[in-house]
Amino acid sequence: MHGFIEPQLVLNLNLRQWDLLIRQARSANVLARLSYLFDSVGILNQIPAQPYAHIKSIQSYADRFYISLNWEITCIQEALKAIDVPLVLLKGSAYFIAGNKSAIGRIFLM
């Protein structure tokens, strides 16, 4: 997927190619990562309307996901304080709580 290596190349895609990119990215669970990448390099607003709607939708979903994830981690931390057990987070949750940029656009089951 060239979008991760040279995100500006997606601006040359036709709608059929956009459809394929979005379907494959969604299937591989990387559409949100792509959306944040496009945003970070300043090309998000140059994407055609149809794919833009999908990309903004997944970005909104990811934003809500992070709010929920943060809330759940906070609740678990509070529950564990009462029994003095440390919270150990793995993979996506650990990246998120550490502020690691690998967490950007990462959506997973909680």
Residue pairs with C-beta under 8 A, 6 or more apart in sequence:
1 21
1 24
1 25
1 30
2 9
2 10
3 9
3 10
3 21
3 25
3 34
3 37
3 38
4 30
4 33
4 34
4 37
7 34
7 37
7 38
7 41
7 43
8 41
8 43
10 18
10 21
10 38
10 43
10 47
11 43
11 46
11 47
13 21
15 48
15 50
15 51
18 47
18 48
18 50
18 51
19 51
21 51
22 31
22 51
22 54
22 55
25 31
25 34
26 54
26 58
29 107
29 108
30 105
31 54
31 55
31 58
32 58
32 59
32 61
32 62
32 105
32 106
32 107
33 104
33 105
33 106
34 55
34 105
35 44
35 55
35 56
35 58
35 59
35 62
35 105
36 59
36 62
36 104
36 105
37 105
38 44
38 47
38 55
39 59
44 52
44 55
44 56
45 52
47 55
61 107
62 105
62 107
65 107
66 96
68 110
69 93
69 96
69 110
70 96
72 110
73 87
73 89
73 93
73 96
73 97
76 87
77 87
80 86
80 87
89 96
89 97
91 108
92 103
92 106
92 108
93 110
94 100
95 102
95 103
95 106
96 103
96 106
